């Protein structure tokens, strides 16, 4: 049967050009080059490969490769024109600043016993060191990775507006091949600068209401009845490790035992949650069960988000 073979060759060709579009994204001419290759191949290949794809398929493959390169560029985070990382001192050296903005993630304890979170920067206040007066009260954008002492982060919640004074610095790449690349890690989170803070001033006395309140009540209820760290462990299994500030020794123990997937929001959580919901609603009509399942997953995703 020639038709299934033709469909298989079309699918393979389109997939190949999509992969090539992703691989050639760093080249300025990569996407346009694939369109040209698709046009040339569409004219030449039907004469050499009579049972292969026609001109329209080659042209479509070139366009898919071009769109793939555009898609990857749109998905890779880039610093904004007024990103706070552009105000780091020349040479990447640290400088004392006061940054105002909104807490963009739940504060969590690091291995170094400091509290970390991302800050949605809005304003770069005057430089304490007075190294550049022109940058005083400068409007900025972007995210910044913040670490502060635990006492300064007491009661801090996602969504609060704060002013943080500390050292602004440029994150460093990996020093050894295969080592942890702090710069790339922050870039994947959309942050291109770090702030080692030593003073946090609350602008909002009360954080805005959000689903974080429900998430916090779930964690507190489990901790109250199960204790610490059992309550935190169960909360992490229910909502994922990133939604709960689980101590690192427990995380390391699960990783060594090969059970780290139970602490990460993954297919394990989705299957477990849907299994319970479908089991409780097995007597209801199929449409109602699907609706309940979708709403449950939407609520689960919302509880993990910084809302």
Beta strands, then each sheet from edge to edge (+ up, - down):
strand 1: 95-103
strand 2: 108-109
strand 3: 114-124
strand 4: 138-139
strand 5: 143-149
strand 6: 161-169
strand 7: 191-202
sheet 1: 2+ 3- 1+ 6- 7+ 5+
sheet 2: 2+ 3- 4+
end
